[in-house]
Amino acid sequence: MKNVSLILNAVLLIAVIVLFVKVFGVQKTQNGKVIITKGDTICGKKLPIAYINVDSLLSNYQFAKEANESLIKKQEDSRLNVNTRARQLQVEMNEFQRKLENNAFLSRERAEQEQSRLLKKQQDLQELDGKLSQQLMQVQQKLSEQLRDTINSFLKIYNKDHKYDVIFSNTSSDNILYAVDGYDITEEITQLLNERYAATKK
């Protein structure tokens, strides 16, 4: 999947560059600026593209950090709940086994009732574990959607002034193998998102 994304991003970047070559007649690049000729005039122009390092953005964007902390706490609480009940059940099962070995039950019917109760409790615990895992997945999906929507809606506002044709996402330098510093807008976007998020909490 990453390879497909890398290839698509590379093709898109090449298409943008080819378009500029055809329209303006590109001569050479210097420090992230493309030297173009239009008629008899030579001028320097930066391509209207940028990229955001998503890993860096998520590790420094306050909303993403708080969402991640909230999810981790829910996971820990869920795991603690299941583990506590599992330990209780194990104690009861050990006690049942001890009574069975010592013929402590008054009748076979009584032993079977206790065994059925413990098996039902075990089944309920497994169902609870599955239900809690499902709930955590739903919470994680909802937080991911909120985060994506927040960033995407902000970029639309941001781009009204900055007029980028394309803004790439880059994860762990998987998609963009090399770019001059001028195309990386991660720090600026992170700062603006944090300022916006802080304003909503006042």
N, C-alpha and C positions, 0 to 999 in steps of 0.2 A: 504493500500500500504506500509506504514511504517513497519507494522508487517511482511509482506512478505519479505521485505528487511532485517529486523532484523533476521528472521529465516534463510534466505539464507546465510547471513554473519556468523551466528553462526555455521551452517552446514559446511561451507567452512573452518572456523577456526578449528573445531573439526577434519575435514578430514586431514588438514595439521598436526595437533598434532598426530593423529593416524598414519599417514605415518612415522613420526619421531620415534614413539614408535616401530613400526614394523621394521624399518630399523636399528635403532641404539640402541634400548633398553633403553628408558628413565628411569632414576631413580628418580629424584626430581628436583624442580626448586628453584632458589635463585636469587632474584633481577633481574628478567627478563631474566636470563640465564638458560638454560636447562642443567642439568648435565647428560651427556650421556656416555655410555660405548661402546667401539668398540674394540672387542677382550679383551685384558687384560688392556687396557688403559682407564682411566677416565679423561674426560676433560669438561670444561664449554663452552657452545656454545649458542649464542643468536639465536632464530628462525629468519629466513630471511623474516620477515613480519614487516609492519609498518602501521600507520594510520595517517590521516590528519583530523583535526577538520575544516570542511569546513566553518562553521560560523565564526570562528576566522580568517581563511585565507581570506575570503571575506571582513571582516571588517578592515583588516590591509594591504591588497594588494592594492597598489596605483592605478593600472589600474582598479581594480574592484570599488574602491571608486570614481574615476573620471567618469567611465561609469555610475555609479548609479547617480551621481550628474547631468550628462548630461541628463539622462532619466528624472529625477525629473524636471529639467528646461523645457524640452520639454513638459512634462505633464502640468506644470503650465502655460506655454505660450498658449498651446492648450485650457486649461480651461478658461483662461482670454479672448481669442478670442471669444469663444462660449458665455461666460457670457455677454460680451460687446454687442454682436449682439442680444442676447436674451433681454437685457434691452432696447435696441433701439426698438426692435419689440414690446415689451410690451407698451412702450410710444405711439407708432403709433396705437396699438390696442385700448388703452384707449382713444386716440383722436378720433378714428373712432366711438367708442361706444358713446362718448359725442356728436359728430355731429349727429349720428343716433337718439339719444334721443331728440335732439333739432331741428330735421327736417332741418338740415343745408345743406343737399345735394339737388341740384337743381332738380334731378330726381331719380327715383328708379334705373334706369339703372346705373347712376353714383355711387350710393351706392353699387350696386352689383359689379361694376368694382373694387372699392376700397377694398371691402371684398375679392374678388378673388386675388387681388394683395397681400394682407396681408396673406392669406392662402398659397399662393405660396411661400412667404418669410418664413413663418413658416416651410413649407416642406423643403425648401432649407437649413434652419438652422439645421433641424433634420438630413438631409443627410450629411451636413458638420460635425456635431458632430460624426456621424457614421464613416465617412471617416477619421477624425482625430484620433478617437479611434483605427481604424484598422492600421493606420500608426504607432501609438505608440506601438501597439502590435508587429508589424514587426520590429521596432527598438529594442524593448526589446528582441525579439527572436534572432536578429542578434548579439546584445551585449552579450547575454548568450552563443551563439555559439562561438563567438570570445574568451570569457573568458575560456570556457571549452577547446577549442583547444589550447589556450596559456598554460594552466596548464598541459594538457595531453602531449603536445609536450615537455614541459620542463621536466616533470617526466621521459620521455623516455631517455632524455639526462642525467638527474640526476642519473638514475638507472644503467647506464653503469658502474659507479664507485661503487655504493652502493650495487648492486646485490640483491635487494629484490625480493622474489618470488611473494609476494602479497603486495599491498598498498591499504588499506581500506579507504573509506571516512566515516567520522563520523559527523553527523549533530546534534547539541544540545545533544550530548551523547545518541542519540537514538539507534545506532547500537552497539557501544562498551560500555558495562556496566562497565567493569573494565579492566584496562591494566596498567602495571608498566610504569614508566616514559620513559624508554628507547625506547618504541615503538612509542611514539608520536613525529613525525617529523614536526609538523605544523610550529613551530617557525623557524626552519632552512629553510624550503621550502618558507615561506613567505619572509624571509630576502633575499634569493637568487633570488626569483621572482622580488622583489622590486629593487634589484641591476641590474638585467637584464633589467627591464623596464626603469630605470633611464638612463642606457647606451643607450637605443634606442632614448631617447629624447635629447641627446646631439648633 
